Amino acid sequence: MSNIHDYYRKNFLYESHRMMLPELRDRVTRTCPQCKFYILIAGKTGVRMGCVALIPQYAGLVKRAPEKLDVTEILKAVGKGGLERVLARPGSHRQACGQFHPKK
């Protein structure tokens, strides 16, 4: 009879404490700064990082996500509530979401 701990260590679907499919592993092991949707958003007084995956034209890959975007363009596209979600969603330490696309 084998040791139960060895079973989980040898199982490629088991990642520490959760089961996952191999094709989802790259999304789970990546963070927001490695994603092309994580960009600089410039306002009047400062620059913050944000995730433009919530903006339909970038999420649908109709337009390429720029490296830096003005806050007025985001306000036109998704409004004030959408701007708050764009700025609140990502973090430099946060695990990538399901809309992850690596920067190239």
C-alpha positions as CSV (number, residue, x, y, z in Angstrom):
1,M,0.0,0.0,0.0
2,S,1.4,3.4,-1.0
3,N,1.7,6.4,1.2
4,I,-1.3,8.8,0.6
5,H,1.0,11.8,0.7
6,D,3.0,10.4,-2.3
7,Y,-0.1,10.0,-4.3
8,Y,-0.9,13.7,-4.1
9,R,2.7,14.7,-4.8
10,K,2.8,12.6,-7.9
11,N,-0.6,13.6,-9.2
12,F,-0.1,16.3,-11.9
13,L,-3.7,17.5,-11.4
14,Y,-3.2,18.3,-7.8
15,E,-1.6,21.7,-7.1
16,S,-0.9,22.0,-3.3
17,H,-4.4,22.0,-2.0
18,R,-6.7,22.1,-5.1
19,M,-7.3,20.1,-8.2
20,M,-7.0,21.8,-11.6
21,L,-6.8,21.0,-15.2
22,P,-3.4,21.3,-16.9
23,E,-4.5,24.0,-19.3
24,L,-5.7,26.2,-16.5
25,R,-2.4,26.0,-14.6
26,D,-0.7,28.9,-16.5
27,R,-3.6,31.2,-15.6
28,V,-3.4,30.3,-11.9
29,T,0.3,30.6,-11.6
30,R,0.4,34.1,-13.3
31,T,-0.3,37.5,-11.7
32,C,-2.0,40.6,-13.0
33,P,1.2,42.5,-13.9
34,Q,2.0,39.7,-16.4
35,C,-1.3,40.3,-18.3
36,K,-1.6,42.6,-21.3
37,F,-4.9,44.1,-19.9
38,Y,-3.0,45.5,-16.8
39,I,-2.1,49.0,-17.9
40,L,-1.3,52.5,-16.7
41,I,-4.3,54.8,-16.4
42,A,-3.4,58.5,-16.4
43,G,-5.6,61.0,-14.6
44,K,-5.2,64.7,-13.8
45,T,-3.2,64.3,-10.7
46,G,-1.6,60.8,-11.0
47,V,-1.2,57.5,-12.7
48,R,-2.6,54.2,-11.4
49,M,-2.6,50.7,-12.7
50,G,-5.9,49.2,-13.8
51,C,-7.4,46.2,-15.7
52,V,-9.1,47.1,-19.0
53,A,-10.5,43.6,-19.4
54,L,-13.8,45.1,-18.2
55,I,-14.0,47.4,-21.2
56,P,-15.9,45.6,-24.0
57,Q,-13.7,46.8,-26.9
58,Y,-10.5,45.5,-25.2
59,A,-12.0,42.4,-23.7
60,G,-13.3,41.3,-27.0
61,L,-9.9,42.0,-28.6
62,V,-11.5,44.4,-31.0
63,K,-8.8,47.0,-30.1
64,R,-5.3,46.3,-28.8
65,A,-4.9,47.4,-25.1
66,P,-2.4,50.3,-25.1
67,E,0.4,50.6,-22.5
68,K,-1.1,53.9,-21.1
69,L,-4.7,55.1,-21.3
70,D,-6.3,58.4,-20.4
71,V,-9.0,58.3,-17.8
72,T,-11.5,60.2,-20.1
73,E,-11.5,57.4,-22.6
74,I,-12.4,54.9,-19.9
75,L,-15.2,57.3,-18.6
76,K,-16.6,57.5,-22.2
77,A,-16.5,53.7,-22.6
78,V,-17.9,52.4,-19.2
79,G,-18.8,55.4,-17.1
80,K,-17.9,56.3,-13.5
81,G,-18.9,53.0,-12.0
82,G,-16.9,51.1,-14.6
83,L,-13.9,53.3,-13.9
84,E,-14.1,52.4,-10.2
85,R,-14.2,48.6,-11.1
86,V,-11.3,49.0,-13.6
87,L,-9.1,50.6,-10.8
88,A,-10.3,48.4,-8.0
89,R,-10.1,45.0,-9.6
90,P,-6.3,44.2,-10.1
91,G,-3.4,44.2,-7.8
92,S,0.3,43.7,-8.3
93,H,0.2,40.5,-6.2
94,R,-3.2,39.3,-7.3
95,Q,-3.7,36.0,-9.2
96,A,-4.7,36.4,-12.8
97,C,-8.4,36.2,-13.8
98,G,-10.0,34.0,-16.5
99,Q,-9.4,36.7,-19.1
100,F,-5.6,36.5,-18.7
101,H,-3.5,37.1,-21.9
102,P,0.3,37.2,-21.5
103,K,2.2,40.3,-22.5
104,K,4.3,39.8,-25.6
